[in-house]
């Protein structure tokens, strides 16, 4: 029926077992009796990279439609039942997947499994023009609130469009365009569901205070009769040359509180040692107040109020190193950019110190272990590694891989990739005049990596 593997040292002896139903649904279970809760996480192998031109935003729209009722659960029932049982739930969409998740008191686990199976098996029964219109408006409003009407709100979308060329599957972000959302028909949505929301295109993980045998029996009972579907096309190839070969730039004059420099560097695909080395490099350079860029720009030069460098890990396309610097006072961007380039060049030439390696790896280890220590975080990571890399056990050994990275590897990836000819750049200039002091709505891009989707 399945097999078990034990986590390597560094993940606290966590284990996971794997199973597969006859209809192709992959199941991952991880027992943990520390607290009387269980997390259910379902990843469908569909995101914005699977969309076609003219129909962007369908994956994200569909994530909303999944909360609009199914055959046995009308209207807002999914929320009402889970929250009424003391649980929490949500769903998000990214470039590479759509996920749905509930955290329940242990004795309510069966309810969460039944609810997920009901919408996987019967959503089309409840999908009509009214629910389609309703959620189309919700998504368009979300776009206004999170992108169009907040300072720096479209930065992620603009940089993505610069960093991935026209026609590339990652050229557009999961939020979709207003025009495409308007153009999506009920039949488009139905075809999308039939193709992608099949058990053989999904991974279900259940983590926490569970009885694995009983849990598997419930999964078989509720999901086992849902038919598989074979019509899915693989996503378009997302590979690109290792280096962009030129610097791409866009200047935006907008109602923003301060000048800003943002850039996206093309980095190695997730799942590689080079990507882990890039993670360590960006942590040393821009991961918090002990980082080189913070020390240089915020503390020493006092030319910026914030300077960060983070990694957007992507499996089906090059990852992005995301630089975000907000200037202080009337500081001009060229001086900031020159200082950034100087720091990156110095890092590429000299590499990290032993102390920087130790601190960055400890920081990344702590973030990973924090994630794996919650039932919902572990459920999500088990799904991620199963969907994107074919092996959920890799989630339990990720910390060990990060700690194996050497200073030489970190220096090598910095020298090869953190160069001016390997980035897309956005420069924000505030509007002059009476509106120039608009309040910053804290609309930075930090959530986009994992939460491109709905905050239901």
C-alpha positions as MATLAB code, in Angstrom:
seq = 'XXXXXXXXXXXXXXXXXXXXXXXXXXXXXXXXXXXXXXXXXXXXXXXXXXXXXXXXXXXXXXXXXXXXXXXXXXXXXXXXXXXXXXXXXXXXXXXXXXXXXXXXXXXXXXXXXXXXXXXXXXXXXXXXXXXXXXXXXXXXXXXXXXXXXXXXXXXXXXXXXXXXXXXXXXXXXXXXXXXXXXXXXXXXXXXXXXXXXXXXXXXXXXXXXXXXXXXXXXXXXXXXXXXXXXXXXXXXXXXXXXXXXXXXXXXXXXXXXXXXXXXXXXXXXXXXXXXXXXXXXXXXXXXXXXXXXXXXXXXXXXXXXXXXXXXXXXXXXXXXXXXXXXXXXXXXXXXXXXXXXXXXXXXXXXXXXXXXXXXXXXXXXXXXXXXXXXXXXXXXXXXXXXXXXXXXXXXXXXXXXXXXXXXXXXXXXXXXXXXXXXXXXXXXXXXXXXXXXXXXXXXXXXXXXXXXXXXX';
ca = [
       0.000    0.000    0.000;
       2.852    2.391    0.721;
       6.233    2.832    2.332;
       7.725    4.682    5.271;
      10.900    6.718    5.535;
      12.474    8.375    8.535;
      13.774   11.936    8.447;
      17.470   12.628    8.649;
      18.992   14.291   11.693;
      18.021   17.941   11.846;
      14.282   17.419   11.414;
      13.644   15.965   14.841;
      13.055   12.362   13.728;
       9.879   13.201   11.772;
       8.541   10.475    9.508;
       6.084   10.240    6.646;
       4.369    7.308    4.931;
       3.211    7.333    1.318;
       0.240    5.645   -0.298;
      -1.536    5.784   -3.641;
      -5.216    5.150   -4.347;
      -6.317    3.237   -7.435;
      -7.505    6.508   -9.044;
      -4.001    7.979   -8.774;
      -4.408   10.198   -5.678;
      -1.117   10.336   -3.777;
      -1.440   10.360    0.006;
       1.243   11.315    2.528;
       0.677   10.779    6.277;
       2.843   12.043    9.135;
       1.906   11.102   12.697;
       2.611   13.579   15.500;
       0.739   13.409   18.812;
       2.208   16.552   20.383;
      -1.074   18.484   20.157;
      -4.641   17.216   19.508;
      -4.891   18.733   16.024;
      -4.572   17.475   12.465;
      -3.707   19.390    9.294;
      -5.143   18.429    5.913;
      -3.369   19.826    2.862;
      -4.279   19.216   -0.766;
      -2.007   20.379   -3.609;
      -3.293   20.332   -7.164;
      -0.593   20.386   -9.819;
      -1.955   23.507  -11.501;
      -0.921   27.146  -11.283;
      -0.626   30.154  -13.535;
       2.147   28.450  -15.559;
      -0.518   26.068  -16.931;
      -2.674   28.906  -18.291;
      -2.857   29.970  -21.924;
      -2.762   33.447  -23.423;
      -6.062   35.264  -23.047;
      -7.129   33.167  -20.079;
      -4.701   34.274  -17.376;
      -6.017   34.231  -13.825;
      -8.136   31.103  -14.318;
      -6.174   29.063  -11.753;
      -6.651   31.782   -9.142;
     -10.311   32.345  -10.066;
     -10.849   28.640   -9.661;
      -9.318   28.631   -6.223;
     -12.115   31.064   -5.252;
     -14.788   28.962   -6.958;
     -13.755   25.981   -4.817;
     -15.178   27.859   -1.815;
     -18.550   28.478   -3.506;
     -20.184   25.178   -2.639;
     -20.276   21.656   -4.076;
     -22.928   18.930   -4.397;
     -23.458   18.321   -0.674;
     -22.228   21.686    0.646;
     -24.151   24.708   -0.653;
     -22.925   28.304   -0.719;
     -20.461   29.262    1.976;
     -20.859   25.919    3.719;
     -17.233   24.899    3.512;
     -16.219   27.834    5.718;
     -19.175   27.491    8.041;
     -18.615   23.775    8.687;
     -14.854   24.012    9.255;
     -14.995   27.109   11.440;
     -18.032   25.789   13.312;
     -15.972   22.688   14.150;
     -13.163   24.838   15.592;
     -10.923   24.602   12.534;
      -9.233   27.094   10.195;
      -8.887   26.938    6.414;
      -7.719   28.743    3.297;
      -6.409   28.270   -0.218;
      -3.689   29.962   -2.285;
      -2.533   29.983   -5.897;
       1.035   30.332   -7.160;
       2.834   29.972  -10.465;
       3.202   26.226   -9.898;
       0.302   24.923   -7.821;
      -3.013   25.573   -6.105;
      -3.363   24.435   -2.496;
      -6.206   24.045   -0.007;
      -5.717   23.431    3.688;
      -7.562   22.939    6.962;
      -6.265   22.589   10.515;
      -8.817   20.774   12.663;
      -9.237   19.437   16.195;
      -8.344   15.740   15.846;
     -11.916   14.519   16.321;
     -13.031   16.651   13.345;
     -10.508   15.268   10.852;
     -13.093   13.149    9.041;
     -15.171   16.270    8.328;
     -12.243   18.023    6.599;
     -11.512   14.949    4.447;
     -15.173   14.626    3.469;
     -15.365   18.320    2.529;
     -12.251   18.176    0.320;
     -13.499   15.017   -1.381;
     -16.941   16.525   -1.964;
     -15.561   19.486   -3.873;
     -12.967   17.433   -5.766;
     -15.682   15.010   -6.853;
     -18.702   17.244   -7.326;
     -17.849   20.924   -7.711;
     -19.324   21.086  -11.209;
     -22.779   20.239   -9.857;
     -22.798   23.552   -7.972;
     -20.862   25.712  -10.453;
     -23.212   28.107  -12.223;
     -23.248   31.586  -13.767;
     -24.144   33.213  -10.460;
     -21.185   31.773   -8.507;
     -18.910   32.509  -11.458;
     -19.961   36.195  -11.561;
     -19.754   36.491   -7.804;
     -16.167   35.218   -7.608;
     -15.040   37.046  -10.744;
     -15.982   40.277   -8.958;
     -14.230   39.153   -5.754;
     -10.985   38.445   -7.632;
     -11.143   41.753   -9.525;
     -11.650   43.537   -6.224;
      -8.721   41.648   -4.720;
      -6.632   42.783   -7.649;
      -7.584   46.408   -6.968;
      -6.908   46.124   -3.224;
      -3.604   44.236   -3.381;
      -2.102   45.412   -6.674;
      -3.585   48.390   -8.428;
      -4.438   50.738   -5.560;
      -1.516   50.381   -3.154;
       2.002   51.849   -3.285;
       4.441   49.526   -5.110;
       1.489   47.121   -5.551;
       2.235   46.198   -9.164;
       5.994   45.783   -8.612;
       5.828   41.974   -8.487;
       3.759   41.802  -11.665;
       5.986   44.289  -13.512;
       9.245   42.634  -12.495;
       7.962   39.177  -13.390;
       6.952   40.442  -16.839;
      10.451   41.913  -17.286;
      12.343   38.903  -15.917;
      10.480   36.275  -17.989;
      10.098   37.104  -21.690;
       6.784   37.456  -23.521;
       5.302   34.001  -24.160;
       7.130   32.412  -21.207;
       4.765   30.482  -18.857;
       5.891   32.637  -15.892;
       5.608   35.980  -17.745;
       2.230   36.669  -16.061;
       1.430   36.377  -12.352;
      -1.379   34.282  -10.821;
      -3.657   37.276  -10.150;
      -4.473   37.532  -13.883;
      -5.507   40.579  -15.895;
      -8.863   42.355  -15.644;
      -9.545   41.707  -19.344;
      -8.861   37.982  -19.046;
     -10.991   37.693  -15.911;
     -13.840   39.358  -17.821;
     -13.362   37.015  -20.784;
     -13.424   33.759  -18.785;
     -16.646   31.825  -19.430;
     -18.444   29.216  -17.371;
     -17.386   26.613  -19.927;
     -13.730   27.705  -19.571;
     -14.036   27.128  -15.825;
     -15.702   23.722  -16.271;
     -13.025   22.552  -18.722;
     -10.317   23.796  -16.361;
     -11.812   21.845  -13.465;
     -12.213   18.616  -15.438;
      -8.610   18.794  -16.603;
      -6.773   19.751  -13.426;
      -8.948   18.943  -10.414;
      -8.613   15.185  -10.802;
      -7.285   12.857   -8.078;
      -4.348   11.777  -10.262;
      -3.256   15.447  -10.447;
      -3.228   15.948   -6.677;
      -1.350   15.116   -3.494;
      -3.158   14.910   -0.147;
      -1.173   15.123    3.073;
      -2.511   14.668    6.602;
      -0.228   15.548    9.503;
      -0.698   15.536   13.267;
      -2.572   13.629   15.935;
      -3.874   10.923   13.599;
      -4.431    7.183   13.501;
      -2.871    6.413   10.097;
      -4.981    3.301    9.454;
      -8.255    5.054   10.252;
      -7.183    8.148    8.262;
      -6.350    6.043    5.227;
      -9.685    4.242    5.510;
     -11.530    7.603    5.470;
      -9.474    8.794    2.484;
     -10.281    5.589    0.589;
     -13.978    5.931    1.504;
     -14.370    9.568    0.409;
     -11.814    9.987   -2.401;
     -11.574    6.444   -3.762;
     -14.600    6.618   -6.066;
     -13.647    9.930   -7.760;
     -12.606    9.106  -11.340;
      -9.172   10.050  -12.666;
      -8.762   12.246  -15.766;
      -6.118   11.874  -18.477;
      -6.494   15.066  -20.536;
      -3.878   17.223  -18.847;
      -1.117   18.712  -20.988;
       2.276   19.192  -19.298;
       3.136   22.840  -18.563;
       5.107   24.648  -21.246;
       8.876   24.541  -20.910;
      10.060   27.261  -18.537;
      13.818   26.851  -18.992;
      15.921   29.891  -19.930;
      19.651   30.661  -20.288;
      21.459   30.905  -16.927;
      22.057   34.646  -17.348;
      19.746   37.242  -18.914;
      22.662   38.754  -20.829;
      21.490   42.335  -20.377;
      19.976   44.538  -17.738;
      16.265   45.232  -18.289;
      14.900   48.430  -16.715;
      11.630   50.219  -16.161;
      11.067   53.510  -14.355;
       7.701   54.185  -12.740;
       6.513   57.596  -11.604;
       3.694   56.919   -9.151;
       2.106   58.046   -5.913;
       4.564   56.254   -3.617;
       5.959   57.398   -0.262;
       9.625   57.043   -1.221;
      11.942   56.286   -4.094;
      12.609   52.578   -4.411;
      14.992   50.257   -6.207;
      13.714   46.759   -6.887;
      15.389   44.073   -8.937;
      14.887   40.432   -9.861;
      18.013   38.329  -10.530;
      17.773   35.057  -12.484;
      18.847   32.220  -10.161;
      19.017   28.396  -10.298;
      15.911   26.206  -10.276;
      14.560   25.011   -6.931;
      15.572   21.477   -6.023;
      19.250   22.011   -6.904;
      22.292   22.512   -4.672;
      22.913   25.771   -6.526;
      19.500   27.068   -5.459;
      20.268   26.219   -1.822;
      23.626   28.005   -2.201;
      21.778   31.042   -3.608;
      19.470   30.970   -0.570;
      22.496   31.170    1.742;
      24.030   33.963   -0.373;
      20.875   36.100   -0.319;
      20.477   35.533    3.429;
      24.014   36.841    4.031;
      23.482   39.756    1.660;
      19.950   40.795    2.528;
      18.286   38.546    5.111;
      17.619   40.783    8.089;
      19.437   43.390   10.138;
      22.775   41.584   10.296;
      22.969   41.363    6.484;
      25.564   43.148    4.367;
      23.084   45.337    2.474;
      21.288   46.400    5.663;
      24.625   47.229    7.293;
      25.806   49.216    4.280;
      22.655   51.063    3.182;
      20.581   51.443    6.337;
      23.158   51.495    9.122;
      26.317   52.954    7.557;
      25.236   55.165    4.627;
      21.737   55.854    6.033;
      20.612   56.141    2.418;
      17.808   53.576    2.808;
      15.138   52.821    5.391;
      14.900   49.158    4.341;
      17.039   46.817    2.261;
      16.174   43.166    1.720;
      17.166   40.356   -0.622;
      14.989   37.245   -0.720;
      14.633   34.105   -2.809;
      11.502   33.151   -4.736;
      12.084   29.431   -5.291;
      10.656   28.083   -8.551;
      10.902   24.531   -9.853;
       9.678   24.887  -13.442;
      11.615   28.053  -14.306;
      14.669   29.881  -12.973;
      14.138   31.128   -9.421;
      14.224   34.861   -8.699;
      16.449   36.734   -6.275;
      14.290   39.630   -5.147;
      16.053   42.857   -4.130;
      13.954   45.570   -2.472;
      15.440   48.868   -1.243;
      13.334   51.818   -0.026;
      15.336   55.058    0.035;
      15.396   57.526    2.911;
      14.647   61.235    2.522;
      15.585   62.677   -0.826;
      18.284   60.102   -1.653;
      18.544   59.393   -5.387;
      18.427   55.824   -6.710;
      21.713   55.823   -8.743;
      23.787   56.169   -5.561;
      21.911   53.290   -3.933;
      22.347   51.141   -7.026;
      26.090   51.819   -7.141;
      26.407   50.803   -3.466;
      24.442   47.579   -4.084;
      26.639   46.693   -7.062;
      29.754   47.393   -5.032;
      28.615   45.081   -2.229;
      27.626   42.292   -4.644;
      30.928   42.556   -6.525;
      32.890   42.422   -3.267;
      30.921   39.374   -2.123;
      31.492   37.623   -5.469;
      35.224   38.363   -5.275;
      35.850   37.495   -1.626;
      33.016   35.129   -0.702;
      31.381   34.876    2.713;
      33.217   34.741    6.029;
      32.965   31.617    8.203;
      30.879   33.608   10.687;
      28.458   34.754    7.961;
      28.041   31.163    6.751;
      27.309   29.953   10.254;
      24.818   32.719   10.967;
      22.986   32.384    7.619;
      22.745   28.609    7.830;
      21.504   28.828   11.433;
      18.886   31.370   10.339;
      17.705   29.185    7.446;
      17.731   26.074    9.644;
      15.568   27.830   12.238;
      13.075   28.959    9.568;
      12.843   25.418    8.183;
      12.456   23.750   11.551;
       9.821   26.294   12.585;
       7.903   25.384    9.440;
       8.237   21.624    9.909;
       7.322   21.859   13.599;
       3.749   23.021   12.868;
       1.356   20.414   11.498;
       0.142   22.795    8.769;
       3.666   23.794    7.718;
       4.820   20.184    7.497;
       1.703   19.142    5.571;
       2.350   21.910    3.053;
       6.040   21.009    2.604;
       5.265   17.297    2.161;
       2.818   18.239   -0.610;
       5.292   20.673   -2.180;
       8.088   18.161   -2.511;
       5.687   15.466   -3.743;
       4.141   17.683   -6.444;
       7.223   19.566   -7.627;
       9.968   16.961   -7.116;
       8.116   13.653   -6.931;
       9.273   12.800   -3.404;
       7.674   14.096   -0.177;
      10.546   12.650    1.893;
      12.779   15.428    0.533;
      10.899   17.832    2.847;
      12.329   16.009    5.857;
      15.937   16.255    4.636;
      15.853   19.850    3.311;
      17.581   21.232    6.421;
      20.481   18.806    6.040;
      20.951   19.842    2.403;
      21.122   23.540    3.354;
      23.669   22.841    6.092;
      25.848   20.907    3.599;
      26.361   23.978    1.389;
      29.935   25.289    1.417;
      31.289   28.842    1.319;
      32.831   28.019   -2.089;
      29.404   27.132   -3.514;
      27.902   30.342   -2.123;
      30.663   32.454   -3.652;
      30.365   30.622   -6.988;
      26.640   31.224   -7.383;
      27.046   34.883   -6.378;
      29.832   35.419   -8.904;
      27.888   33.675  -11.687;
      24.460   35.208  -11.070;
      24.437   38.373   -8.940;
      25.591   40.596  -11.795;
      24.129   43.722  -13.409;
      23.624   41.873  -16.741;
      21.465   39.257  -15.019;
      18.668   41.342  -13.585;
      15.430   43.149  -14.289;
      15.233   46.507  -12.478;
      12.331   48.700  -11.374;
      12.961   52.255  -10.207;
      10.134   54.070   -8.433;
      10.039   57.869   -8.465;
       7.353   59.629   -6.371;
       4.921   61.988   -8.078;
       5.722   65.615   -7.408;
       2.951   67.740   -5.962;
       0.345   67.682   -3.171;
      -0.406   63.943   -3.427;
       3.193   62.906   -3.037;
       2.904   62.197    0.699;
       0.508   59.278    0.325;
       0.567   56.826    3.185;
       2.388   53.573    2.562;
      -0.147   50.769    2.998;
       2.591   48.262    3.760;
       2.082   46.768    0.347;
       5.485   45.259   -0.069;
       5.771   42.110   -2.105;
       6.910   39.793    0.662;
       3.884   37.503    0.509;
       3.943   36.881   -3.219;
       6.228   33.884   -3.107;
       3.679   31.661   -1.427;
       0.496   33.657   -1.111;
      -0.303   34.906   -4.549;
      -3.803   33.577   -4.000;
      -6.880   34.529   -2.070;
      -6.927   35.424    1.549;
     -10.408   33.965    1.716;
];
